[in-house]
Amino acid sequence: MFLRLAQQHRQFVQDLVMNLQALAIVLERRGYPASCYTCGDQMNSASFMVSLGENHLIRFLVSDYGITWTEMRDDRELMKLEGAEAVNQLQELANIVKNFVGTPKIHKTLAKRT
């Protein structure tokens, strides 16, 4: 049972890394500086960052050891989430990106909730 759970977790992390890479590409195309760095070819960890303007930065880290979402403005940490809460926040960002074409709207929509 534990080996199966470990394999499912590895697959989850790999899927998450691939989606982070895609999200970074979409955000870059919409004019937001974004990046997604992975370590090695196995895609078992990633560091995703996006700047939403006005010193507003989001960092999402994923690895076998955990998942974190950190949102900062003016070099101050506004919010730090881990695990499922971090993934839910990432989904909110993805939904905003999907629903808005204009670049200023993403920043304004995220600013309203913080």
C-alpha positions in Angstrom: 0.0 0.0 0.0 2.7 2.5 0.9 4.7 1.9 -2.3 1.5 2.6 -4.3 0.9 5.8 -2.3 4.5 6.9 -2.9 4.1 6.4 -6.6 0.8 8.3 -6.7 2.5 11.2 -4.9 5.4 11.2 -7.4 2.9 11.3 -10.3 1.0 14.1 -8.6 4.2 16.2 -8.2 5.1 15.5 -11.9 1.7 16.6 -13.1 1.9 19.7 -11.0 5.3 20.6 -12.3 4.1 20.2 -15.9 1.1 22.5 -15.2 3.3 25.1 -13.6 5.5 25.1 -16.7 2.4 25.7 -18.9 1.1 28.4 -16.6 4.4 30.2 -16.7 4.3 30.2 -20.5 0.7 31.6 -20.6 1.6 34.3 -18.2 4.7 35.3 -20.1 2.6 35.5 -23.3 0.2 37.9 -21.5 3.1 40.2 -20.5 3.9 39.0 -17.0 7.4 38.1 -16.1 7.1 34.4 -15.1 9.4 31.5 -14.7 9.3 27.8 -13.8 12.6 26.1 -13.0 12.9 22.4 -12.4 15.8 20.3 -11.1 16.8 17.6 -13.4 14.8 15.6 -15.9 12.6 13.7 -13.5 10.4 16.7 -12.8 10.2 15.9 -9.1 10.4 19.6 -8.0 9.9 23.1 -9.3 10.1 26.7 -8.4 7.4 28.9 -10.1 7.5 32.7 -9.8 5.4 35.4 -11.4 5.6 39.2 -11.0 2.2 40.8 -11.2 3.5 44.4 -11.1 3.7 47.0 -8.4 6.2 44.9 -6.4 3.6 42.0 -6.2 5.3 38.6 -6.5 4.0 35.1 -6.2 6.3 32.1 -5.6 5.1 28.5 -5.7 7.4 25.7 -4.7 6.7 22.0 -5.2 8.8 19.0 -4.3 8.5 15.5 -2.7 8.9 17.3 0.6 6.0 19.7 0.3 4.2 22.5 -1.5 4.1 26.2 -0.6 2.5 29.3 -2.0 4.1 32.6 -1.0 2.7 36.0 -2.0 4.7 39.1 -1.4 4.3 42.8 -1.9 7.0 45.4 -1.4 9.3 42.6 -0.1 6.8 41.7 2.7 5.1 38.4 2.9 1.4 38.8 2.6 0.4 35.1 2.6 2.0 31.8 2.9 0.1 28.6 2.4 1.1 24.9 2.3 -0.3 21.7 0.9 -3.8 21.6 -0.4 -4.4 25.3 0.5 -1.4 26.2 -1.7 -2.7 24.2 -4.6 -6.2 25.8 -4.2 -4.6 29.2 -4.4 -2.7 28.2 -7.5 -6.0 27.0 -9.1 -7.5 30.5 -8.3 -4.6 32.1 -10.2 -5.1 29.7 -13.1 -8.8 30.5 -13.2 -8.1 34.2 -13.3 -5.6 33.8 -16.1 -8.1 31.7 -18.0 -11.0 34.2 -17.6 -9.2 37.4 -18.3 -7.4 38.4 -21.5 -6.2 41.9 -20.5 -3.1 41.9 -18.4 -4.1 44.6 -15.9 -7.2 42.6 -14.8 -5.2 39.7 -13.4 -3.3 42.0 -11.0 -6.4 43.9 -10.1 -8.4 40.7 -9.4 -5.7 39.3 -7.2 -5.2 42.6 -5.4 -8.9 42.6 -4.4 -8.7 39.4 -2.4 -5.5 40.3 -0.4 
